[in-house]
Amino acid sequence: MISKSANLSGVCMHGLLHAHASPLVSSGLSLSIVGKLLGHTQTSTTQR
């Protein structure tokens, strides 16, 4: 796992994705664009 290799205990991929996506959505970027940046194929996945 990447977080183990980087010696980051308590860090998970989901948390990193959320930390990246939240400010983008808050700044007005569309869910469609944020979803594409995260590799989602459906906007409904990004909405969760």
PDBQT receptor file of N, H, CA, C and O in Angstrom, charges set to zero:
ATOM      1  N   MET A   1       0.841  -1.181   0.000  1.00  0.00    +0.000 N 
ATOM      2  CA  MET A   1       0.000   0.000   0.000  1.00  0.00    +0.000 C 
ATOM      3  C   MET A   1       0.893   1.253   0.000  1.00  0.00    +0.000 C 
ATOM      4  O   MET A   1       1.942   1.276   0.644  1.00  0.00    +0.000 OA
ATOM      5  N   ILE A   2       0.473   2.266  -0.711  1.00  0.00    +0.000 N 
ATOM      6  H   ILE A   2      -0.379   2.248  -1.235  1.00  0.00    +0.000 HD
ATOM      7  CA  ILE A   2       1.258   3.487  -0.861  1.00  0.00    +0.000 C 
ATOM      8  C   ILE A   2       1.489   4.174   0.479  1.00  0.00    +0.000 C 
ATOM      9  O   ILE A   2       2.596   4.636   0.757  1.00  0.00    +0.000 OA
ATOM     10  N   SER A   3       0.455   4.243   1.306  1.00  0.00    +0.000 N 
ATOM     11  H   SER A   3      -0.444   3.867   1.080  1.00  0.00    +0.000 HD
ATOM     12  CA  SER A   3       0.606   4.944   2.588  1.00  0.00    +0.000 C 
ATOM     13  C   SER A   3       1.630   4.253   3.486  1.00  0.00    +0.000 C 
ATOM     14  O   SER A   3       2.339   4.922   4.237  1.00  0.00    +0.000 OA
ATOM     15  N   LYS A   4       1.718   2.920   3.420  1.00  0.00    +0.000 N 
ATOM     16  H   LYS A   4       1.141   2.376   2.810  1.00  0.00    +0.000 HD
ATOM     17  CA  LYS A   4       2.732   2.200   4.196  1.00  0.00    +0.000 C 
ATOM     18  C   LYS A   4       4.124   2.491   3.654  1.00  0.00    +0.000 C 
ATOM     19  O   LYS A   4       5.060   2.722   4.420  1.00  0.00    +0.000 OA
ATOM     20  N   SER A   5       4.256   2.480   2.334  1.00  0.00    +0.000 N 
ATOM     21  H   SER A   5       3.496   2.292   1.712  1.00  0.00    +0.000 HD
ATOM     22  CA  SER A   5       5.547   2.753   1.709  1.00  0.00    +0.000 C 
ATOM     23  C   SER A   5       6.051   4.148   2.037  1.00  0.00    +0.000 C 
ATOM     24  O   SER A   5       7.252   4.365   2.196  1.00  0.00    +0.000 OA
ATOM     25  N   ALA A   6       5.117   5.097   2.137  1.00  0.00    +0.000 N 
ATOM     26  H   ALA A   6       4.141   4.920   2.007  1.00  0.00    +0.000 HD
ATOM     27  CA  ALA A   6       5.483   6.486   2.441  1.00  0.00    +0.000 C 
ATOM     28  C   ALA A   6       5.555   6.733   3.942  1.00  0.00    +0.000 C 
ATOM     29  O   ALA A   6       5.819   7.851   4.383  1.00  0.00    +0.000 OA
ATOM     30  N   ASN A   7       5.317   5.678   4.725  1.00  0.00    +0.000 N 
ATOM     31  H   ASN A   7       5.103   4.770   4.367  1.00  0.00    +0.000 HD
ATOM     32  CA  ASN A   7       5.359   5.771   6.185  1.00  0.00    +0.000 C 
ATOM     33  C   ASN A   7       4.336   6.770   6.724  1.00  0.00    +0.000 C 
ATOM     34  O   ASN A   7       4.639   7.562   7.616  1.00  0.00    +0.000 OA
ATOM     35  N   LEU A   8       3.129   6.725   6.175  1.00  0.00    +0.000 N 
ATOM     36  H   LEU A   8       2.883   6.081   5.450  1.00  0.00    +0.000 HD
ATOM     37  CA  LEU A   8       2.038   7.597   6.596  1.00  0.00    +0.000 C 
ATOM     38  C   LEU A   8       0.983   6.766   7.310  1.00  0.00    +0.000 C 
ATOM     39  O   LEU A   8       0.040   6.285   6.683  1.00  0.00    +0.000 OA
ATOM     40  N   SER A   9       1.134   6.599   8.586  1.00  0.00    +0.000 N 
ATOM     41  H   SER A   9       1.901   6.990   9.095  1.00  0.00    +0.000 HD
ATOM     42  CA  SER A   9       0.165   5.789   9.314  1.00  0.00    +0.000 C 
ATOM     43  C   SER A   9      -1.140   6.567   9.479  1.00  0.00    +0.000 C 
ATOM     44  O   SER A   9      -1.127   7.781   9.683  1.00  0.00    +0.000 OA
ATOM     45  N   GLY A  10      -2.246   5.870   9.390  1.00  0.00    +0.000 N 
ATOM     46  H   GLY A  10      -2.256   4.884   9.224  1.00  0.00    +0.000 HD
ATOM     47  CA  GLY A  10      -3.550   6.494   9.561  1.00  0.00    +0.000 C 
ATOM     48  C   GLY A  10      -4.075   7.216   8.331  1.00  0.00    +0.000 C 
ATOM     49  O   GLY A  10      -5.110   7.879   8.397  1.00  0.00    +0.000 OA
ATOM     50  N   VAL A  11      -3.380   7.096   7.219  1.00  0.00    +0.000 N 
ATOM     51  H   VAL A  11      -2.539   6.557   7.166  1.00  0.00    +0.000 HD
ATOM     52  CA  VAL A  11      -3.817   7.742   5.980  1.00  0.00    +0.000 C 
ATOM     53  C   VAL A  11      -4.347   6.668   5.040  1.00  0.00    +0.000 C 
ATOM     54  O   VAL A  11      -3.695   5.650   4.812  1.00  0.00    +0.000 OA
ATOM     55  N   CYS A  12      -5.546   6.909   4.494  1.00  0.00    +0.000 N 
ATOM     56  H   CYS A  12      -6.076   7.736   4.679  1.00  0.00    +0.000 HD
ATOM     57  CA  CYS A  12      -6.094   5.943   3.536  1.00  0.00    +0.000 C 
ATOM     58  C   CYS A  12      -6.385   6.661   2.216  1.00  0.00    +0.000 C 
ATOM     59  O   CYS A  12      -6.537   7.881   2.174  1.00  0.00    +0.000 OA
ATOM     60  N   MET A  13      -6.455   5.887   1.163  1.00  0.00    +0.000 N 
ATOM     61  H   MET A  13      -6.331   4.895   1.197  1.00  0.00    +0.000 HD
ATOM     62  CA  MET A  13      -6.666   6.448  -0.168  1.00  0.00    +0.000 C 
ATOM     63  C   MET A  13      -7.981   7.213  -0.250  1.00  0.00    +0.000 C 
ATOM     64  O   MET A  13      -8.049   8.265  -0.886  1.00  0.00    +0.000 OA
ATOM     65  N   HIS A  14      -9.032   6.688   0.393  1.00  0.00    +0.000 N 
ATOM     66  H   HIS A  14      -8.977   5.833   0.910  1.00  0.00    +0.000 HD
ATOM     67  CA  HIS A  14     -10.323   7.369   0.364  1.00  0.00    +0.000 C 
ATOM     68  C   HIS A  14     -10.208   8.773   0.969  1.00  0.00    +0.000 C 
ATOM     69  O   HIS A  14     -10.759   9.732   0.429  1.00  0.00    +0.000 OA
ATOM     70  N   GLY A  15      -9.510   8.884   2.058  1.00  0.00    +0.000 N 
ATOM     71  H   GLY A  15      -9.062   8.104   2.496  1.00  0.00    +0.000 HD
ATOM     72  CA  GLY A  15      -9.320  10.186   2.700  1.00  0.00    +0.000 C 
ATOM     73  C   GLY A  15      -8.570  11.153   1.812  1.00  0.00    +0.000 C 
ATOM     74  O   GLY A  15      -8.903  12.337   1.761  1.00  0.00    +0.000 OA
ATOM     75  N   LEU A  16      -7.559  10.662   1.110  1.00  0.00    +0.000 N 
ATOM     76  H   LEU A  16      -7.289   9.700   1.151  1.00  0.00    +0.000 HD
ATOM     77  CA  LEU A  16      -6.793  11.513   0.202  1.00  0.00    +0.000 C 
ATOM     78  C   LEU A  16      -7.651  11.985  -0.967  1.00  0.00    +0.000 C 
ATOM     79  O   LEU A  16      -7.571  13.144  -1.376  1.00  0.00    +0.000 OA
ATOM     80  N   LEU A  17      -8.471  11.085  -1.500  1.00  0.00    +0.000 N 
ATOM     81  H   LEU A  17      -8.536  10.144  -1.168  1.00  0.00    +0.000 HD
ATOM     82  CA  LEU A  17      -9.359  11.468  -2.605  1.00  0.00    +0.000 C 
ATOM     83  C   LEU A  17     -10.374  12.511  -2.151  1.00  0.00    +0.000 C 
ATOM     84  O   LEU A  17     -10.640  13.485  -2.855  1.00  0.00    +0.000 OA
ATOM     85  N   HIS A  18     -10.938  12.293  -0.964  1.00  0.00    +0.000 N 
ATOM     86  H   HIS A  18     -10.722  11.502  -0.391  1.00  0.00    +0.000 HD
ATOM     87  CA  HIS A  18     -11.910  13.243  -0.431  1.00  0.00    +0.000 C 
ATOM     88  C   HIS A  18     -11.260  14.608  -0.187  1.00  0.00    +0.000 C 
ATOM     89  O   HIS A  18     -11.851  15.644  -0.491  1.00  0.00    +0.000 OA
ATOM     90  N   ALA A  19     -10.059  14.604   0.356  1.00  0.00    +0.000 N 
ATOM     91  H   ALA A  19      -9.578  13.762   0.603  1.00  0.00    +0.000 HD
ATOM     92  CA  ALA A  19      -9.347  15.856   0.622  1.00  0.00    +0.000 C 
ATOM     93  C   ALA A  19      -9.036  16.605  -0.675  1.00  0.00    +0.000 C 
ATOM     94  O   ALA A  19      -8.958  17.834  -0.683  1.00  0.00    +0.000 OA
ATOM     95  N   HIS A  20      -8.862  15.880  -1.742  1.00  0.00    +0.000 N 
ATOM     96  H   HIS A  20      -8.925  14.882  -1.735  1.00  0.00    +0.000 HD
ATOM     97  CA  HIS A  20      -8.587  16.487  -3.049  1.00  0.00    +0.000 C 
ATOM     98  C   HIS A  20      -9.869  17.000  -3.701  1.00  0.00    +0.000 C 
ATOM     99  O   HIS A  20      -9.876  18.074  -4.302  1.00  0.00    +0.000 OA
ATOM    100  N   ALA A  21     -10.953  16.230  -3.582  1.00  0.00    +0.000 N 
ATOM    101  H   ALA A  21     -10.947  15.358  -3.093  1.00  0.00    +0.000 HD
ATOM    102  CA  ALA A  21     -12.189  16.551  -4.291  1.00  0.00    +0.000 C 
ATOM    103  C   ALA A  21     -13.005  17.652  -3.625  1.00  0.00    +0.000 C 
ATOM    104  O   ALA A  21     -13.583  18.491  -4.316  1.00  0.00    +0.000 OA
ATOM    105  N   SER A  22     -13.061  17.662  -2.312  1.00  0.00    +0.000 N 
ATOM    106  H   SER A  22     -12.591  16.980  -1.751  1.00  0.00    +0.000 HD
ATOM    107  CA  SER A  22     -13.914  18.626  -1.599  1.00  0.00    +0.000 C 
ATOM    108  C   SER A  22     -13.623  20.082  -1.946  1.00  0.00    +0.000 C 
ATOM    109  O   SER A  22     -14.554  20.825  -2.255  1.00  0.00    +0.000 OA
ATOM    110  N   PRO A  23     -12.368  20.514  -1.907  1.00  0.00    +0.000 N 
ATOM    111  CA  PRO A  23     -12.107  21.914  -2.267  1.00  0.00    +0.000 C 
ATOM    112  C   PRO A  23     -12.447  22.235  -3.727  1.00  0.00    +0.000 C 
ATOM    113  O   PRO A  23     -12.848  23.354  -4.047  1.00  0.00    +0.000 OA
ATOM    114  N   LEU A  24     -12.282  21.249  -4.596  1.00  0.00    +0.000 N 
ATOM    115  H   LEU A  24     -11.956  20.341  -4.336  1.00  0.00    +0.000 HD
ATOM    116  CA  LEU A  24     -12.611  21.483  -6.007  1.00  0.00    +0.000 C 
ATOM    117  C   LEU A  24     -14.102  21.726  -6.184  1.00  0.00    +0.000 C 
ATOM    118  O   LEU A  24     -14.507  22.645  -6.896  1.00  0.00    +0.000 OA
ATOM    119  N   VAL A  25     -14.919  20.898  -5.534  1.00  0.00    +0.000 N 
ATOM    120  H   VAL A  25     -14.590  20.151  -4.956  1.00  0.00    +0.000 HD
ATOM    121  CA  VAL A  25     -16.370  21.066  -5.620  1.00  0.00    +0.000 C 
ATOM    122  C   VAL A  25     -16.780  22.370  -4.937  1.00  0.00    +0.000 C 
ATOM    123  O   VAL A  25     -17.635  23.093  -5.448  1.00  0.00    +0.000 OA
ATOM    124  N   SER A  26     -16.184  22.672  -3.802  1.00  0.00    +0.000 N 
ATOM    125  H   SER A  26     -15.489  22.085  -3.387  1.00  0.00    +0.000 HD
ATOM    126  CA  SER A  26     -16.514  23.904  -3.066  1.00  0.00    +0.000 C 
ATOM    127  C   SER A  26     -16.159  25.159  -3.862  1.00  0.00    +0.000 C 
ATOM    128  O   SER A  26     -16.802  26.198  -3.715  1.00  0.00    +0.000 OA
ATOM    129  N   SER A  27     -15.142  25.055  -4.698  1.00  0.00    +0.000 N 
ATOM    130  H   SER A  27     -14.619  24.210  -4.817  1.00  0.00    +0.000 HD
ATOM    131  CA  SER A  27     -14.734  26.221  -5.490  1.00  0.00    +0.000 C 
ATOM    132  C   SER A  27     -15.592  26.400  -6.739  1.00  0.00    +0.000 C 
ATOM    133  O   SER A  27     -15.411  27.358  -7.491  1.00  0.00    +0.000 OA
ATOM    134  N   GLY A  28     -16.536  25.463  -6.958  1.00  0.00    +0.000 N 
ATOM    135  H   GLY A  28     -16.682  24.685  -6.347  1.00  0.00    +0.000 HD
ATOM    136  CA  GLY A  28     -17.466  25.629  -8.077  1.00  0.00    +0.000 C 
ATOM    137  C   GLY A  28     -17.215  24.721  -9.255  1.00  0.00    +0.000 C 
ATOM    138  O   GLY A  28     -17.947  24.784 -10.243  1.00  0.00    +0.000 OA
ATOM    139  N   LEU A  29     -16.198  23.875  -9.182  1.00  0.00    +0.000 N 
ATOM    140  H   LEU A  29     -15.603  23.824  -8.380  1.00  0.00    +0.000 HD
ATOM    141  CA  LEU A  29     -15.950  22.937 -10.272  1.00  0.00    +0.000 C 
ATOM    142  C   LEU A  29     -17.077  21.911 -10.310  1.00  0.00    +0.000 C 
ATOM    143  O   LEU A  29     -17.528  21.446  -9.263  1.00  0.00    +0.000 OA
ATOM    144  N   SER A  30     -17.523  21.565 -11.480  1.00  0.00    +0.000 N 
ATOM    145  H   SER A  30     -17.156  21.943 -12.330  1.00  0.00    +0.000 HD
ATOM    146  CA  SER A  30     -18.663  20.652 -11.593  1.00  0.00    +0.000 C 
ATOM    147  C   SER A  30     -18.302  19.245 -11.123  1.00  0.00    +0.000 C 
ATOM    148  O   SER A  30     -17.146  18.827 -11.184  1.00  0.00    +0.000 OA
ATOM    149  N   LEU A  31     -19.321  18.527 -10.654  1.00  0.00    +0.000 N 
ATOM    150  H   LEU A  31     -20.261  18.867 -10.604  1.00  0.00    +0.000 HD
ATOM    151  CA  LEU A  31     -19.113  17.145 -10.228  1.00  0.00    +0.000 C 
ATOM    152  C   LEU A  31     -18.603  16.289 -11.377  1.00  0.00    +0.000 C 
ATOM    153  O   LEU A  31     -17.830  15.355 -11.165  1.00  0.00    +0.000 OA
ATOM    154  N   SER A  32     -19.029  16.601 -12.572  1.00  0.00    +0.000 N 
ATOM    155  H   SER A  32     -19.657  17.360 -12.744  1.00  0.00    +0.000 HD
ATOM    156  CA  SER A  32     -18.587  15.851 -13.742  1.00  0.00    +0.000 C 
ATOM    157  C   SER A  32     -17.074  15.962 -13.921  1.00  0.00    +0.000 C 
ATOM    158  O   SER A  32     -16.401  14.960 -14.161  1.00  0.00    +0.000 OA
ATOM    159  N   ILE A  33     -16.553  17.151 -13.807  1.00  0.00    +0.000 N 
ATOM    160  H   ILE A  33     -17.101  17.965 -13.611  1.00  0.00    +0.000 HD
ATOM    161  CA  ILE A  33     -15.105  17.367 -13.977  1.00  0.00    +0.000 C 
ATOM    162  C   ILE A  33     -14.333  16.743 -12.815  1.00  0.00    +0.000 C 
ATOM    163  O   ILE A  33     -13.323  16.071 -13.024  1.00  0.00    +0.000 OA
ATOM    164  N   VAL A  34     -14.810  16.969 -11.593  1.00  0.00    +0.000 N 
ATOM    165  H   VAL A  34     -15.630  17.515 -11.423  1.00  0.00    +0.000 HD
ATOM    166  CA  VAL A  34     -14.141  16.390 -10.426  1.00  0.00    +0.000 C 
ATOM    167  C   VAL A  34     -14.143  14.871 -10.534  1.00  0.00    +0.000 C 
ATOM    168  O   VAL A  34     -13.138  14.226 -10.232  1.00  0.00    +0.000 OA
ATOM    169  N   GLY A  35     -15.248  14.302 -10.957  1.00  0.00    +0.000 N 
ATOM    170  H   GLY A  35     -16.064  14.825 -11.202  1.00  0.00    +0.000 HD
ATOM    171  CA  GLY A  35     -15.333  12.857 -11.136  1.00  0.00    +0.000 C 
ATOM    172  C   GLY A  35     -14.313  12.341 -12.134  1.00  0.00    +0.000 C 
ATOM    173  O   GLY A  35     -13.694  11.300 -11.914  1.00  0.00    +0.000 OA
ATOM    174  N   LYS A  36     -14.137  13.063 -13.223  1.00  0.00    +0.000 N 
ATOM    175  H   LYS A  36     -14.640  13.909 -13.402  1.00  0.00    +0.000 HD
ATOM    176  CA  LYS A  36     -13.147  12.662 -14.223  1.00  0.00    +0.000 C 
ATOM    177  C   LYS A  36     -11.738  12.724 -13.646  1.00  0.00    +0.000 C 
ATOM    178  O   LYS A  36     -10.913  11.853 -13.924  1.00  0.00    +0.000 OA
ATOM    179  N   LEU A  37     -11.460  13.749 -12.846  1.00  0.00    +0.000 N 
ATOM    180  H   LEU A  37     -12.129  14.456 -12.620  1.00  0.00    +0.000 HD
ATOM    181  CA  LEU A  37     -10.147  13.858 -12.205  1.00  0.00    +0.000 C 
ATOM    182  C   LEU A  37      -9.890  12.694 -11.248  1.00  0.00    +0.000 C 
ATOM    183  O   LEU A  37      -8.752  12.257 -11.082  1.00  0.00    +0.000 OA
ATOM    184  N   LEU A  38     -10.951  12.202 -10.625  1.00  0.00    +0.000 N 
ATOM    185  H   LEU A  38     -11.875  12.557 -10.760  1.00  0.00    +0.000 HD
ATOM    186  CA  LEU A  38     -10.832  11.088  -9.683  1.00  0.00    +0.000 C 
ATOM    187  C   LEU A  38     -10.879   9.725 -10.368  1.00  0.00    +0.000 C 
ATOM    188  O   LEU A  38     -10.647   8.696  -9.734  1.00  0.00    +0.000 OA
ATOM    189  N   GLY A  39     -11.180   9.725 -11.668  1.00  0.00    +0.000 N 
ATOM    190  H   GLY A  39     -11.368  10.562 -12.183  1.00  0.00    +0.000 HD
ATOM    191  CA  GLY A  39     -11.251   8.469 -12.401  1.00  0.00    +0.000 C 
ATOM    192  C   GLY A  39     -12.611   7.807 -12.344  1.00  0.00    +0.000 C 
ATOM    193  O   GLY A  39     -12.742   6.631 -12.684  1.00  0.00    +0.000 OA
ATOM    194  N   HIS A  40     -13.633   8.548 -11.915  1.00  0.00    +0.000 N 
ATOM    195  H   HIS A  40     -13.527   9.503 -11.639  1.00  0.00    +0.000 HD
ATOM    196  CA  HIS A  40     -14.985   7.997 -11.869  1.00  0.00    +0.000 C 
ATOM    197  C   HIS A  40     -15.597   8.039 -13.264  1.00  0.00    +0.000 C 
ATOM    198  O   HIS A  40     -15.364   8.971 -14.034  1.00  0.00    +0.000 OA
ATOM    199  N   THR A  41     -16.379   7.020 -13.572  1.00  0.00    +0.000 N 
ATOM    200  H   THR A  41     -16.568   6.262 -12.947  1.00  0.00    +0.000 HD
ATOM    201  CA  THR A  41     -17.056   7.003 -14.874  1.00  0.00    +0.000 C 
ATOM    202  C   THR A  41     -18.479   7.515 -14.775  1.00  0.00    +0.000 C 
ATOM    203  O   THR A  41     -19.086   7.868 -15.786  1.00  0.00    +0.000 OA
ATOM    204  N   GLN A  42     -19.026   7.559 -13.546  1.00  0.00    +0.000 N 
ATOM    205  H   GLN A  42     -18.534   7.273 -12.724  1.00  0.00    +0.000 HD
ATOM    206  CA  GLN A  42     -20.391   8.032 -13.342  1.00  0.00    +0.000 C 
ATOM    207  C   GLN A  42     -20.401   9.155 -12.306  1.00  0.00    +0.000 C 
ATOM    208  O   GLN A  42     -19.722   9.069 -11.284  1.00  0.00    +0.000 OA
ATOM    209  N   THR A  43     -21.173  10.205 -12.575  1.00  0.00    +0.000 N 
ATOM    210  H   THR A  43     -21.725  10.274 -13.406  1.00  0.00    +0.000 HD
ATOM    211  CA  THR A  43     -21.272  11.329 -11.647  1.00  0.00    +0.000 C 
ATOM    212  C   THR A  43     -21.875  10.887 -10.311  1.00  0.00    +0.000 C 
ATOM    213  O   THR A  43     -21.560  11.458  -9.267  1.00  0.00    +0.000 OA
ATOM    214  N   SER A  44     -22.736   9.875 -10.346  1.00  0.00    +0.000 N 
ATOM    215  H   SER A  44     -22.991   9.411 -11.195  1.00  0.00    +0.000 HD
ATOM    216  CA  SER A  44     -23.359   9.411  -9.097  1.00  0.00    +0.000 C 
ATOM    217  C   SER A  44     -22.308   8.877  -8.111  1.00  0.00    +0.000 C 
ATOM    218  O   SER A  44     -22.496   8.963  -6.897  1.00  0.00    +0.000 OA
ATOM    219  N   THR A  45     -21.223   8.335  -8.626  1.00  0.00    +0.000 N 
ATOM    220  H   THR A  45     -21.070   8.265  -9.611  1.00  0.00    +0.000 HD
ATOM    221  CA  THR A  45     -20.143   7.869  -7.752  1.00  0.00    +0.000 C 
ATOM    222  C   THR A  45     -19.487   9.057  -7.068  1.00  0.00    +0.000 C 
ATOM    223  O   THR A  45     -19.160   8.987  -5.883  1.00  0.00    +0.000 OA
ATOM    224  N   THR A  46     -19.293  10.130  -7.788  1.00  0.00    +0.000 N 
ATOM    225  H   THR A  46     -19.558  10.187  -8.751  1.00  0.00    +0.000 HD
ATOM    226  CA  THR A  46     -18.663  11.332  -7.237  1.00  0.00    +0.000 C 
ATOM    227  C   THR A  46     -19.565  11.990  -6.202  1.00  0.00    +0.000 C 
ATOM    228  O   THR A  46     -19.070  12.539  -5.218  1.00  0.00    +0.000 OA
ATOM    229  N   GLN A  47     -20.871  11.946  -6.405  1.00  0.00    +0.000 N 
ATOM    230  H   GLN A  47     -21.273  11.500  -7.205  1.00  0.00    +0.000 HD
ATOM    231  CA  GLN A  47     -21.818  12.567  -5.488  1.00  0.00    +0.000 C 
ATOM    232  C   GLN A  47     -21.773  11.947  -4.104  1.00  0.00    +0.000 C 
ATOM    233  O   GLN A  47     -22.036  12.626  -3.111  1.00  0.00    +0.000 OA
ATOM    234  N   ARG A  48     -21.444  10.672  -4.027  1.00  0.00    +0.000 N 
ATOM    235  H   ARG A  48     -21.230  10.120  -4.833  1.00  0.00    +0.000 HD
ATOM    236  CA  ARG A  48     -21.407  10.001  -2.728  1.00  0.00    +0.000 C 
ATOM    237  C   ARG A  48     -20.336  10.612  -1.915  1.00  0.00    +0.000 C 
ATOM    238  O   ARG A  48     -20.118  10.204  -0.774  1.00  0.00    +0.000 OA
TER     239      ARG A  48
